[in-house]
Amino acid sequence: MTACLLAIDWHLVRVGLILLGMGVFTVIVETIVMLLFKFDSFGKSVVDAIMANIGSLLLGILLFLVFNKTEFGISQIMELVILYFITSVFEAWLIKLLRKKMAFGRIILTSFVMNLLSFASLYLIFTQFLAKFFSP
């Protein structure tokens, strides 16, 4: 009898765990911001953060592909700033769909704050810690 072992690329597993951790971290940060802005209960804020981040993740992938296929002649930091503004407005729109009675001004302010914290902290994590972790 022969044994077939599954070959696992542990580098991909490590990347997958980091991406999962990033998602959980982002949802936690955005939920805390929603609670500080007194959106609703903890459970509803978690659901809103998850739904908004799924949508902005898909939009972010699309924008990342667009940025990589075209030459805009701008720096990577400027691309990140553009991505921040687009995803903040998109997340605010998604949350508005979930919270029809809440004022859009309050939602957009919260969205800009929670995305600023998420983008800044993830940028620091990527550039300071994970760059050293993945460098040879």
DSSP file (Angstrom, degrees, kcal/mol; ACC not computed):
  #  RESIDUE AA STRUCTURE BP1 BP2  ACC     N-H-->O    O-->H-N    N-H-->O    O-->H-N    TCO  KAPPA ALPHA  PHI   PSI    X-CA   Y-CA   Z-CA
    1    1 A M              0   0    0      0, 0.0     2,-0.3     0, 0.0     0, 0.0   0.000 360.0 360.0 360.0 132.4    0.0    0.0    0.0
    2    2 A T        -     0   0    0      2,-0.0     2,-0.5     0, 0.0     0, 0.0  -0.752 360.0-138.5-101.7 148.9    1.4    3.4   -1.0
    3    3 A A        -     0   0    0     -2,-0.3     2,-0.6     2,-0.0     0, 0.0  -0.899   8.9-155.6-107.1 131.3    0.8    6.6    1.0
    4    4 A C        -     0   0    0     -2,-0.5     2,-0.4     2,-0.0    -2,-0.0  -0.926  11.2-161.4-106.6 120.7    0.1    9.8   -0.8
    5    5 A L        -     0   0    0     -2,-0.6     2,-0.5     1,-0.0    -2,-0.0  -0.812  20.0-120.7-102.6 142.4    1.0   12.9    1.1
    6    6 A L        -     0   0    0     -2,-0.4     2,-0.6     1,-0.0    -2,-0.0  -0.680  24.3-134.2 -80.2 124.7   -0.4   16.3    0.4
    7    7 A A        -     0   0    0     -2,-0.5     2,-0.5     2,-0.0    -1,-0.0  -0.709  24.3-166.0 -83.0 121.9    2.4   18.8   -0.5
    8    8 A I        -     0   0    0     -2,-0.6     2,-1.0     4,-0.0     3,-0.1  -0.929  18.2-143.8-114.0 127.6    1.8   22.0    1.4
    9    9 A D    >>  -     0   0    0     -2,-0.5     4,-1.5     1,-0.2     3,-0.8  -0.791  13.9-164.8 -87.5 103.9    3.6   25.2    0.6
   10   10 A W  H 3> S+     0   0    0     -2,-1.0     4,-2.3     1,-0.3    -1,-0.2   0.718  83.5  64.6 -68.0 -21.2    3.9   26.6    4.0
   11   11 A H  H 3> S+     0   0    0      2,-0.2     4,-2.2     1,-0.2    -1,-0.3   0.902 103.9  47.2 -66.5 -39.0    4.8   30.1    2.6
   12   12 A L  H <> S+     0   0    0     -3,-0.8     4,-2.5     2,-0.2    -2,-0.2   0.864 110.4  52.1 -69.1 -35.5    1.3   30.3    1.2
   13   13 A V  H  X S+     0   0    0     -4,-1.5     4,-2.4     2,-0.2    -2,-0.2   0.914 109.6  49.9 -64.5 -42.1   -0.2   29.1    4.5
   14   14 A R  H  X S+     0   0    0     -4,-2.3     4,-2.0     2,-0.2    -2,-0.2   0.913 111.6  47.9 -62.3 -43.8    1.7   31.8    6.2
   15   15 A V  H  X S+     0   0    0     -4,-2.2     4,-2.5     2,-0.2    -2,-0.2   0.912 111.2  51.4 -63.8 -42.4    0.5   34.4    3.8
   16   16 A G  H  X S+     0   0    0     -4,-2.5     4,-2.4     1,-0.2    -2,-0.2   0.898 109.8  49.1 -61.7 -41.6   -3.1   33.2    4.1
   17   17 A L  H  X S+     0   0    0     -4,-2.4     4,-2.5     2,-0.2    -1,-0.2   0.874 110.8  50.7 -66.4 -36.6   -2.9   33.4    7.9
   18   18 A I  H  X S+     0   0    0     -4,-2.0     4,-2.5     2,-0.2    -2,-0.2   0.918 110.8  48.6 -66.5 -42.6   -1.6   36.9    7.7
   19   19 A L  H  X S+     0   0    0     -4,-2.5     4,-2.2     2,-0.2    -2,-0.2   0.903 112.3  48.7 -63.9 -40.9   -4.4   37.9    5.3
   20   20 A L  H  X S+     0   0    0     -4,-2.4     4,-2.4     2,-0.2    -2,-0.2   0.919 111.6  49.6 -63.5 -43.2   -6.9   36.4    7.7
   21   21 A G  H  X S+     0   0    0     -4,-2.5     4,-2.7     1,-0.2    -2,-0.2   0.887 108.9  52.8 -62.3 -39.0   -5.3   38.2   10.6
   22   22 A M  H  X S+     0   0    0     -4,-2.5     4,-2.7     2,-0.2    -1,-0.2   0.917 109.6  49.1 -61.6 -43.3   -5.5   41.5    8.7
   23   23 A G  H  X S+     0   0    0     -4,-2.2     4,-2.3     2,-0.2    -2,-0.2   0.924 113.1  45.6 -63.1 -45.0   -9.2   41.0    8.0
   24   24 A V  H  X S+     0   0    0     -4,-2.4     4,-2.3     2,-0.2    -2,-0.2   0.918 113.4  50.5 -64.6 -43.1   -9.9   40.2   11.7
   25   25 A F  H  X S+     0   0    0     -4,-2.7     4,-2.6     1,-0.2    -2,-0.2   0.922 110.9  48.8 -59.5 -45.7   -7.8   43.2   12.8
   26   26 A T  H  X S+     0   0    0     -4,-2.7     4,-2.7     1,-0.2     5,-0.2   0.909 110.9  49.6 -63.3 -43.2   -9.6   45.6   10.4
   27   27 A V  H  X S+     0   0    0     -4,-2.3     4,-2.2     2,-0.2    -1,-0.2   0.901 111.9  49.0 -63.2 -40.4  -13.0   44.4   11.5
   28   28 A I  H  X S+     0   0    0     -4,-2.3     4,-2.3     2,-0.2    -2,-0.2   0.938 112.5  47.2 -65.1 -46.2  -12.1   44.9   15.1
   29   29 A V  H  X S+     0   0    0     -4,-2.6     4,-2.1     1,-0.2    -2,-0.2   0.938 115.1  45.6 -60.5 -47.0  -10.7   48.4   14.6
   30   30 A E  H  X S+     0   0    0     -4,-2.7     4,-2.2     1,-0.2    -1,-0.2   0.847 111.0  52.8 -69.2 -33.0  -13.7   49.5   12.5
   31   31 A T  H  X S+     0   0    0     -4,-2.2     4,-2.3    -5,-0.2    -1,-0.2   0.911 108.7  50.3 -65.8 -41.8  -16.1   48.0   15.0
   32   32 A I  H  X S+     0   0    0     -4,-2.3     4,-2.3     2,-0.2    -2,-0.2   0.913 110.6  49.5 -62.4 -42.1  -14.5   49.9   17.9
   33   33 A V  H  X S+     0   0    0     -4,-2.1     4,-2.0     1,-0.2    -1,-0.2   0.917 110.1  51.0 -63.8 -42.0  -14.7   53.1   15.8
   34   34 A M  H  <>S+     0   0    0     -4,-2.2     5,-2.4     1,-0.2    -1,-0.2   0.891 110.7  49.0 -61.8 -38.8  -18.4   52.4   15.2
   35   35 A L  H ><5S+     0   0    0     -4,-2.3     3,-1.2     3,-0.2    -1,-0.2   0.886 109.4  51.7 -68.1 -37.8  -19.0   51.9   18.9
   36   36 A L  H 3<5S+     0   0    0     -4,-2.3    -2,-0.2     1,-0.3    -1,-0.2   0.842 110.0  49.2 -66.5 -32.2  -17.2   55.1   19.7
   37   37 A F  T 3<5S-     0   0    0     -4,-2.0    -1,-0.3    -5,-0.2    -2,-0.2   0.345 116.2-121.5 -86.4   6.6  -19.4   57.0   17.2
   38   38 A K  T < 5 +     0   0    0     -3,-1.2    -3,-0.2    -5,-0.1    -2,-0.1   0.912  56.2 155.0  55.7  51.5  -22.4   55.3   18.9
   39   39 A F      < -     0   0    0     -5,-2.4     2,-0.2     1,-0.2    -4,-0.1   0.985  59.7 -66.7 -68.3 -60.4  -23.7   53.5   15.8
   40   40 A D  S    S-     0   0    0      1,-0.2    -1,-0.2    -6,-0.1    -2,-0.1  -0.823  77.0 -27.8-168.2-157.8  -25.5   50.7   17.5
   41   41 A S     >  -     0   0    0     -2,-0.2     4,-2.1     1,-0.1     5,-0.2  -0.187  62.7-104.7 -70.9 167.7  -24.9   47.6   19.5
   42   42 A F  H  > S+     0   0    0      1,-0.2     4,-2.3     2,-0.2     5,-0.2   0.917 118.5  51.7 -60.2 -45.9  -21.7   45.6   19.3
   43   43 A G  H  > S+     0   0    0      1,-0.2     4,-2.1     2,-0.2    -1,-0.2   0.912 111.5  45.2 -61.1 -45.1  -23.2   42.8   17.3
   44   44 A K  H  > S+     0   0    0      1,-0.2     4,-2.5     2,-0.2    -1,-0.2   0.857 111.8  53.1 -68.6 -34.1  -24.7   45.1   14.6
   45   45 A S  H  X S+     0   0    0     -4,-2.1     4,-2.5     2,-0.2    -2,-0.2   0.883 108.2  50.6 -67.9 -37.5  -21.5   47.1   14.4
   46   46 A V  H  X S+     0   0    0     -4,-2.3     4,-2.6     2,-0.2    -2,-0.2   0.931 111.5  48.0 -63.7 -45.1  -19.5   43.8   13.8
   47   47 A V  H  X S+     0   0    0     -4,-2.1     4,-2.7     1,-0.2     5,-0.2   0.924 112.4  49.0 -61.9 -44.5  -21.9   42.8   11.1
   48   48 A D  H  X S+     0   0    0     -4,-2.5     4,-2.7     1,-0.2     5,-0.2   0.916 112.1  48.6 -60.8 -43.4  -21.7   46.3    9.5
   49   49 A A  H  X S+     0   0    0     -4,-2.5     4,-2.2     2,-0.2    -2,-0.2   0.897 112.6  48.2 -65.0 -40.5  -17.9   46.2    9.6
   50   50 A I  H  X S+     0   0    0     -4,-2.6     4,-2.1     2,-0.2    -2,-0.2   0.944 114.1  45.5 -65.2 -47.4  -17.8   42.7    8.1
   51   51 A M  H  X S+     0   0    0     -4,-2.7     4,-2.0     1,-0.2    -2,-0.2   0.920 114.2  48.5 -63.1 -43.7  -20.2   43.6    5.3
   52   52 A A  H  X S+     0   0    0     -4,-2.7     4,-2.5    -5,-0.2    -1,-0.2   0.886 112.6  48.8 -64.3 -38.4  -18.4   46.9    4.5
   53   53 A N  H  X S+     0   0    0     -4,-2.2     4,-2.0     2,-0.2    -1,-0.2   0.819 107.4  53.6 -75.4 -29.9  -15.0   45.2    4.5
   54   54 A I  H  X S+     0   0    0     -4,-2.1     4,-2.0     2,-0.2    -1,-0.2   0.940 113.5  44.3 -64.5 -45.5  -16.1   42.4    2.2
   55   55 A G  H  X S+     0   0    0     -4,-2.0     4,-2.3     1,-0.2    -2,-0.2   0.923 115.3  46.2 -64.0 -44.8  -17.3   45.1   -0.3
   56   56 A S  H  X S+     0   0    0     -4,-2.5     4,-2.7     1,-0.2    -1,-0.2   0.807 108.8  57.0 -72.2 -27.1  -14.3   47.2    0.0
   57   57 A L  H  X S+     0   0    0     -4,-2.0     4,-2.3     2,-0.2    -1,-0.2   0.936 109.4  45.2 -64.2 -45.9  -12.0   44.2   -0.3
   58   58 A L  H  X S+     0   0    0     -4,-2.0     4,-1.9     2,-0.2    -2,-0.2   0.914 115.8  46.3 -64.1 -42.4  -13.6   43.4   -3.7
   59   59 A L  H  X S+     0   0    0     -4,-2.3     4,-2.7     1,-0.2    -2,-0.2   0.897 110.9  53.7 -64.9 -39.9  -13.4   47.0   -4.8
   60   60 A G  H  X S+     0   0    0     -4,-2.7     4,-2.6     2,-0.2    -2,-0.2   0.884 107.1  50.7 -62.3 -39.9   -9.8   47.2   -3.6
   61   61 A I  H  X S+     0   0    0     -4,-2.3     4,-2.2     2,-0.2    -1,-0.2   0.927 111.7  48.3 -63.0 -44.5   -8.9   44.1   -5.6
   62   62 A L  H  X S+     0   0    0     -4,-1.9     4,-2.1     1,-0.2    -2,-0.2   0.930 113.9  45.7 -61.3 -46.4  -10.5   45.7   -8.7
   63   63 A L  H  X S+     0   0    0     -4,-2.7     4,-3.0     1,-0.2    -2,-0.2   0.870 109.9  55.0 -66.6 -36.5   -8.7   49.0   -8.1
   64   64 A F  H  X S+     0   0    0     -4,-2.6     4,-2.0     2,-0.2    -1,-0.2   0.912 109.2  47.7 -61.5 -42.3   -5.4   47.2   -7.5
   65   65 A L  H  X S+     0   0    0     -4,-2.2     4,-1.4     2,-0.2    -2,-0.2   0.893 112.6  49.0 -65.8 -39.3   -5.7   45.5  -10.8
   66   66 A V  H  X S+     0   0    0     -4,-2.1     4,-1.4     1,-0.2     3,-0.3   0.934 111.1  49.4 -64.9 -45.4   -6.5   48.8  -12.5
   67   67 A F  H  < S+     0   0    0     -4,-3.0     5,-0.2     1,-0.2    -1,-0.2   0.858 112.4  48.5 -62.6 -34.9   -3.6   50.6  -10.9
   68   68 A N  H  < S+     0   0    0     -4,-2.0    -1,-0.2    -5,-0.2    -2,-0.2   0.759 112.5  47.7 -77.5 -24.0   -1.2   47.8  -11.9
   69   69 A K  H  < S+     0   0    0     -4,-1.4     2,-0.3    -3,-0.3    -2,-0.2   0.678 111.6  51.2 -89.7 -18.7   -2.4   47.7  -15.6
   70   70 A T  S  < S-     0   0    0     -4,-1.4     2,-0.7    -5,-0.1     0, 0.0  -0.844  74.0-131.4-120.8 155.8   -2.3   51.4  -16.2
   71   71 A E        +     0   0    0     -2,-0.3    -3,-0.1     1,-0.1    -4,-0.1  -0.917  27.8 167.0-107.1 110.4    0.4   54.1  -15.7
   72   72 A F        -     0   0    0     -2,-0.7    -1,-0.1    -5,-0.2     3,-0.1   0.594  46.4-126.0 -95.1 -14.2   -0.9   57.1  -14.0
   73   73 A G        +     0   0    0      1,-0.3     2,-0.3     0, 0.0    -2,-0.1   0.800  69.0 121.4  72.8  28.9    2.5   58.6  -13.3
   74   74 A I        -     0   0    0      1,-0.1    -1,-0.3     2,-0.0    -2,-0.2  -0.830  65.1 -99.9-120.8 161.7    1.8   58.9   -9.5
   75   75 A S     >  -     0   0    0     -2,-0.3     4,-2.0     1,-0.1     5,-0.1  -0.224  31.1-110.8 -75.5 167.3    3.6   57.5   -6.5
   76   76 A Q  H  > S+     0   0    0      1,-0.2     4,-2.1     2,-0.2     5,-0.1   0.842 119.2  55.9 -67.6 -32.5    2.5   54.4   -4.6
   77   77 A I  H  > S+     0   0    0      2,-0.2     4,-2.2     1,-0.2    -1,-0.2   0.909 107.2  49.4 -65.1 -41.0    1.7   56.6   -1.6
   78   78 A M  H  > S+     0   0    0      2,-0.2     4,-2.5     1,-0.2    -2,-0.2   0.886 108.9  52.7 -66.2 -37.9   -0.6   58.7   -3.8
   79   79 A E  H  X S+     0   0    0     -4,-2.0     4,-2.6     1,-0.2    -1,-0.2   0.904 109.1  50.4 -60.6 -40.5   -2.3   55.5   -5.1
   80   80 A L  H  X S+     0   0    0     -4,-2.1     4,-2.3     2,-0.2    -2,-0.2   0.888 109.6  50.0 -65.0 -39.6   -2.8   54.4   -1.5
   81   81 A V  H  X S+     0   0    0     -4,-2.2     4,-2.3     2,-0.2    -2,-0.2   0.916 112.1  47.6 -64.3 -43.6   -4.4   57.8   -0.7
   82   82 A I  H  X S+     0   0    0     -4,-2.5     4,-2.5     1,-0.2     5,-0.2   0.922 112.1  49.8 -62.5 -44.2   -6.7   57.5   -3.7
   83   83 A L  H  X S+     0   0    0     -4,-2.6     4,-2.7     1,-0.2     5,-0.3   0.889 108.7  54.2 -61.1 -39.5   -7.6   54.0   -2.7
   84   84 A Y  H  X S+     0   0    0     -4,-2.3     4,-2.2     2,-0.2    -2,-0.2   0.943 111.0  43.9 -59.7 -49.3   -8.3   55.2    0.8
   85   85 A F  H  X S+     0   0    0     -4,-2.3     4,-2.1     2,-0.2     5,-0.2   0.918 115.4  47.7 -65.2 -43.4  -10.8   57.9   -0.4
   86   86 A I  H  X S+     0   0    0     -4,-2.5     4,-2.3     1,-0.2    -2,-0.2   0.939 115.4  43.8 -64.9 -46.7  -12.5   55.6   -2.8
   87   87 A T  H  X S+     0   0    0     -4,-2.7     4,-2.8    -5,-0.2     5,-0.2   0.841 111.1  55.4 -70.2 -30.9  -12.9   52.7   -0.4
   88   88 A S  H  X S+     0   0    0     -4,-2.2     4,-2.2    -5,-0.3    -1,-0.2   0.937 111.7  42.8 -64.9 -45.1  -14.0   55.1    2.4
   89   89 A V  H  X S+     0   0    0     -4,-2.1     4,-2.2     2,-0.2    -2,-0.2   0.902 115.2  50.6 -66.4 -40.1  -16.8   56.5    0.3
   90   90 A F  H  X S+     0   0    0     -4,-2.3     4,-2.3    -5,-0.2    -2,-0.2   0.918 110.9  47.8 -65.2 -43.3  -17.8   53.0   -0.9
   91   91 A E  H  X S+     0   0    0     -4,-2.8     4,-2.7     2,-0.2     5,-0.2   0.892 110.3  52.7 -64.3 -38.5  -17.9   51.6    2.6
   92   92 A A  H  X S+     0   0    0     -4,-2.2     4,-2.3    -5,-0.2    -2,-0.2   0.911 109.5  49.4 -62.1 -41.3  -20.0   54.6    3.7
   93   93 A W  H  X S+     0   0    0     -4,-2.2     4,-1.7     2,-0.2    -2,-0.2   0.910 111.1  49.2 -63.9 -42.1  -22.4   53.8    0.9
   94   94 A L  H  X S+     0   0    0     -4,-2.3     4,-1.3     1,-0.2    -2,-0.2   0.913 111.9  48.0 -64.1 -41.9  -22.6   50.2    1.9
   95   95 A I  H  X S+     0   0    0     -4,-2.7     4,-2.2     1,-0.2    -1,-0.2   0.877 107.6  56.2 -66.4 -36.2  -23.2   51.1    5.5
   96   96 A K  H  < S+     0   0    0     -4,-2.3    -1,-0.2     1,-0.2    -2,-0.2   0.874 104.0  54.0 -62.0 -36.5  -25.9   53.5    4.4
   97   97 A L  H  < S+     0   0    0     -4,-1.7     3,-0.3     1,-0.2    -1,-0.2   0.854 113.5  42.3 -64.2 -33.5  -27.6   50.6    2.6
   98   98 A L  H  < S+     0   0    0     -4,-1.3     2,-0.4     1,-0.2    -2,-0.2   0.777 121.7  41.0 -81.7 -27.5  -27.6   48.7    5.9
   99   99 A R    ><  +     0   0    0     -4,-2.2     3,-0.9     1,-0.1    -1,-0.2  -0.698  64.7 166.7-122.4  75.7  -28.6   51.7    8.0
  100  100 A K  T 3  S+     0   0    0     -2,-0.4    -1,-0.1    -3,-0.3     4,-0.1   0.798  75.6  51.4 -63.8 -30.6  -31.3   53.6    6.0
  101  101 A K  T 3  S+     0   0    0      2,-0.1    -1,-0.2     3,-0.0     2,-0.2   0.658  89.6  93.9 -84.1 -15.0  -32.4   55.8    8.9
  102  102 A M  S <  S-     0   0    0     -3,-0.9     2,-0.1    -6,-0.1    -3,-0.1  -0.529  86.2-103.5 -82.1 145.3  -29.0   57.0    9.9
  103  103 A A     >  -     0   0    0     -2,-0.2     4,-1.6     1,-0.1     3,-0.2  -0.412  20.9-136.1 -67.7 138.3  -27.7   60.3    8.5
  104  104 A F  H  > S+     0   0    0      1,-0.2     4,-2.9     2,-0.2     5,-0.2   0.826 101.5  60.7 -67.6 -31.6  -25.2   60.0    5.7
  105  105 A G  H  > S+     0   0    0      1,-0.2     4,-2.0     2,-0.2    -1,-0.2   0.901 106.2  46.5 -61.2 -41.1  -23.0   62.7    7.1
  106  106 A R  H  > S+     0   0    0     -3,-0.2     4,-2.0     2,-0.2    -1,-0.2   0.880 113.6  49.5 -67.1 -38.7  -22.5   60.7   10.3
  107  107 A I  H  X S+     0   0    0     -4,-1.6     4,-2.6     2,-0.2    -2,-0.2   0.925 110.9  48.0 -67.7 -44.6  -21.8   57.6    8.3
  108  108 A I  H  X S+     0   0    0     -4,-2.9     4,-2.4     2,-0.2    -2,-0.2   0.886 111.1  50.9 -67.3 -37.8  -19.2   59.1    6.0
  109  109 A L  H  X S+     0   0    0     -4,-2.0     4,-2.1    -5,-0.2    -1,-0.2   0.937 112.8  46.2 -62.0 -46.4  -17.4   60.8    8.9
  110  110 A T  H  X S+     0   0    0     -4,-2.0     4,-3.0     1,-0.2     5,-0.3   0.906 111.5  52.5 -61.6 -42.2  -17.2   57.4   10.7
  111  111 A S  H  X S+     0   0    0     -4,-2.6     4,-2.2     1,-0.2     5,-0.2   0.899 109.3  48.4 -62.4 -42.0  -16.1   55.7    7.5
  112  112 A F  H  X S+     0   0    0     -4,-2.4     4,-1.8     2,-0.2    -1,-0.2   0.896 114.6  46.1 -65.7 -39.2  -13.3   58.1    6.9
  113  113 A V  H  X S+     0   0    0     -4,-2.1     4,-2.3     2,-0.2    -2,-0.2   0.945 114.5  45.6 -68.5 -48.0  -12.1   57.8   10.6
  114  114 A M  H  X S+     0   0    0     -4,-3.0     4,-2.1     1,-0.2    -2,-0.2   0.871 115.5  46.9 -68.3 -34.3  -12.3   54.0   10.7
  115  115 A N  H  X S+     0   0    0     -4,-2.2     4,-3.2    -5,-0.3     5,-0.3   0.846 108.9  55.3 -74.3 -32.2  -10.6   53.6    7.3
  116  116 A L  H  X S+     0   0    0     -4,-1.8     4,-2.5    -5,-0.2     5,-0.3   0.938 111.7  44.0 -62.2 -45.5   -7.8   56.1    8.3
  117  117 A L  H  X S+     0   0    0     -4,-2.3     4,-2.2     2,-0.2     5,-0.2   0.909 116.8  46.5 -64.8 -41.9   -7.1   54.0   11.3
  118  118 A S  H  X S+     0   0    0     -4,-2.1     4,-2.6    -5,-0.2     5,-0.3   0.949 115.6  44.3 -65.7 -49.6   -7.2   50.8    9.4
  119  119 A F  H  X S+     0   0    0     -4,-3.2     4,-2.5     1,-0.2     5,-0.2   0.930 115.7  47.4 -62.5 -46.0   -5.1   52.0    6.5
  120  120 A A  H  X S+     0   0    0     -4,-2.5     4,-2.2    -5,-0.3    -1,-0.2   0.929 115.4  43.9 -64.1 -45.6   -2.5   53.7    8.7
  121  121 A S  H  X S+     0   0    0     -4,-2.2     4,-2.4    -5,-0.3    -1,-0.2   0.911 115.8  47.0 -69.0 -40.6   -2.1   50.7   11.0
  122  122 A L  H  X S+     0   0    0     -4,-2.6     4,-2.7    -5,-0.2     5,-0.2   0.873 110.8  53.4 -68.2 -35.0   -2.0   48.2    8.2
  123  123 A Y  H  X S+     0   0    0     -4,-2.5     4,-2.8    -5,-0.3     5,-0.3   0.930 111.5  45.5 -62.3 -44.9    0.5   50.3    6.3
  124  124 A L  H  X>S+     0   0    0     -4,-2.2     4,-2.4     2,-0.2     5,-0.6   0.905 112.5  50.7 -64.9 -40.9    2.8   50.4    9.4
  125  125 A I  I  X>S+     0   0    0     -4,-2.4     5,-2.5     3,-0.2     4,-1.5   0.932 115.2  43.3 -62.0 -45.4    2.4   46.7    9.9
  126  126 A F  I  <>S+     0   0    0     -4,-2.7     5,-1.2     3,-0.2    -2,-0.2   0.934 120.5  38.7 -66.7 -46.5    3.3   45.9    6.3
  127  127 A T  I  <5S+     0   0    0     -4,-2.8    -2,-0.2    -5,-0.2    -1,-0.2   0.816 126.7  31.6 -79.5 -29.2    6.2   48.3    6.0
  128  128 A Q  I  <5S+     0   0    0     -4,-2.4     4,-0.2    -5,-0.3    -3,-0.2   0.868 132.4  15.4 -96.4 -41.8    7.7   47.9    9.4
  129  129 A F  I  X<S+     0   0    0     -4,-1.5     4,-1.7    -5,-0.6     3,-0.2   0.888 123.5  44.4-105.0 -50.7    7.1   44.3   10.5
  130  130 A L  I  ><S+     0   0    0     -5,-2.5     4,-2.3     1,-0.2     5,-0.2   0.797 106.2  61.9 -72.5 -26.8    6.0   42.1    7.6
  131  131 A A  H  ><S+     0   0    0     -5,-1.2     4,-0.9    -6,-0.3    -1,-0.2   0.913 110.1  41.7 -62.5 -41.0    8.7   43.4    5.2
  132  132 A K  H  4 S+     0   0    0     -3,-0.2    -2,-0.2    -4,-0.2    -1,-0.2   0.848 112.6  55.7 -71.6 -34.0   11.3   42.1    7.6
  133  133 A F  H  < S+     0   0    0     -4,-1.7    -2,-0.2     1,-0.2    -1,-0.2   0.868 115.8  35.4 -67.2 -37.9    9.4   38.9    8.2
  134  134 A F  H  < S+     0   0    0     -4,-2.3    -1,-0.2    -5,-0.1    -2,-0.2   0.519  92.6 104.8 -97.3  -6.2    9.2   38.1    4.5
  135  135 A S     <        0   0    0     -4,-0.9    -3,-0.0    -5,-0.2    -4,-0.0  -0.491 360.0 360.0 -76.0 147.3   12.6   39.4    3.4
  136  136 A P              0   0    0      0, 0.0    -1,-0.1     0, 0.0    -4,-0.1   0.502 360.0 360.0 -72.5 360.0   15.2   36.7    2.7
